[in-house]
Amino acid sequence: MKNITLKITPDGKVRLAAPLHILASEALGFLQKKESWVQKKILQQKTYARSNPRKVNDGASIWYLGKPYPLKLKPAARNHISFKGDEFHFHFSDIDAFERAIERFYKRAAQKFISQRVAQWSEKMGLYPNEIGYRRYKSRWGCCKADNSLVFNTALMRYDARLVDYVVIHELAHIRHKHHRPSFWRLVERFEPEWKTLRKRLL
């Protein structure tokens, strides 16, 4: 590590990292200078983040397509999550398996929902991926590979359809432009004029 870095985690914690030669007082001074930025980011997290609880209980809120839904716990022989339209049911033999179970649910949902959105936007933009994949990324929402195959973060299923569409448009635009130079953003803006605002809501 060469520089001091500051990060706000999805659960709202402030994480400061610094090289070994940096004094604690210097690191603290850096944090104090960034106080307004930290407060802004924490408020942004509280407003827009769609994070599910790591430890679940009956009635916990689970995010799906931009809305929180209550969770019902139901002991069962195996771990499985179902969505009933107005609530989630976690059928479980191991309560600690919730995170893996909800990721499987999101992947199934993404394969259906995002695939439909890709098909619709491909027609509008005249850009078609060779293949579509889904996985859980930690620090990106999507990826356009060199062969024009697209991969989407399954965590997108926690966000509303407008944000999903923005990411779809973004990745489809990379089929034509494999960079983030002005020509790329002009293409994105052609199909989503409010991309700058939407981008800030993806946390």
N, C-alpha and C positions, 0 to 999 in steps of 0.2 A: 504494500500500500504506500502510495507516494503523497496522497493528500488527505485532508480531513473530509469525511463524507457524512452527510446528514440524510436520514430517511424516515418517513412516517410509515409504519407498518399498517396492514389492513385493519388491525384491531385498535388503531389509534395511538400506538406507542411510538415515542421518539427514540430513534436509534442513531447514536453518534459513534463513528469509528475514526481512529486516527493512527498514524504511524507511531512506532515505539519511541522515536526521538521527540515527539511532541509532548510538552508538559501538560499536566491536567489543567492548569490555569489557562493555558493558551487555548486548549480545546473548549473550556467553559466560556472563554471570551468569544470564540467563534459562534458558539450556540447562542449567546446573548445578542450578538449582532444579527442573528437569523430569527430572532423571536417573532417578529411580525410575519415572516414567511411560515414559520411553524404554526402559528395560530391560524393563518389562512388555510394551510393544508389540513389541519385538524378539523376545521369547520367544513371544508370541502368533503372530507371523509365522512363526517356525520351526515351531511346532506345527500351525498351521492353514492357512497359505497354500498354494495349489496353483498355483504359478508354474512355467511351463516355461522351460527355458534359452533365452536369446536366440541363442546360437551352439550348433549341434547337432553331435554326433558319434555314431558307432556305439555303441549301448548307453546313450545318454542316456535319462533317465526322462521320460515324457510322461504328464500327468495326464488321466484320463478317468473320469467318474462316481465320483470319490473315491479312485481307485487309480492308482499309478504303473505304467506299462508300458514295457518297453525299446523303443528305436527301432532299426530296422535301415535302413541307408542302401543304396539300390540305384540306381546310375546309370541314367538313362532318357532318352527323347527329350523328355519334358515333366515338369513338376512335379505330383506327385499323392501324396496320403497315403491309405493304406488301413489298416484295423484288422482283424487276423486273430484276435481273440478273446483272445490272450495277448501280443501285441506289435503295434507300429505299424511299417509299412513306408513310408519316404519315397522314392518314385521321383522322381529329380531330374535336371534338366539344369543347374540353378543352386542350389547349396547354400544361398545367401543367401535363397532364396525360401521357406524353411521356414515362417516366421511367417505369411506369407500363405496357404500351403497348409494349415497346421493350423487357421487361422481358417475356411477354406472347409469343412474337415471338421467342425468344431464347429457351424457353421451348419446343415449337412445333418443332423447328429445331433440338434440342437435342434429342427429342424422336425418331426422324427419323435417324439422322446422327450418334449419339453416340451408339444407339442400334445396328446399322450395324457394327460399329467398335468393339463393345463388342462381337458380334457373330463371327466376323473374328478372333479376338485374342483369344477367348475361344477355338476355334478349334486348333489354333497353340499351345496354352499353355496347353490344356487338362484340363482347369479349367472353371467351369460353375456356374454362379450365380443363386440363387433361384429366384431372382426378381431384376428388375432394376427400380430405381426411379430418379426423377429430382427435384431439388429445388435450390433456391438461397442461398448459404452460404456466410458468410462474411469473413471467415478466413480459409476455406479449399476447396480443389478442388474436393474431392471425399471422400467416406466413405464406408468401408466394415463392415457390421454389424455381430453380432455373428452368425446369421442364414445364413450367406453368401449371403445376399441380398446387392446389391450395390446401392449407391446414388451418382449422379454426379451433380456438380455445373453447373447451366445453363449458367453462365458467361464464361464457357469454349468455348462457341460458338463464342466468340470474338477472339479466338486464332486459329493458323493454325493447320492443321490436325495432324502434327507430334507431337505437344504438347498434343493434345487430345489423341492420341495413347499412349503417355507416361503415362498419368493419368489412362487410361484404363488398361494398363499393370500393373501399380502400384497397383490398386485396385483388379485386378484379382489375383495378387500375394498374396494378403492378405487372399484369400480363403485358401491357403496352410499355410501361415505364419501370424499369428495374432500379429505381432511385427515388429520392424525395426532393428533386429539384423542382423549380416553379412549374414546369410542364406537367409534372405529375399532379401537383395540387390543383392546377387549373382543370384537369380532367375530373378529379374528385369533386371540385366545386360545381362543375357543370351538372352533376347529378345529386349533390347534397350541398347546397349553398351554406348551410349552418354547421359545416364540419368542425370548425374551430371550437364552437360551443359544445358540440357533442363529444369531441375528443376529451375535454376537461372532465366530463361526467363518467368516463371509464376509469375506475380505480381498482 
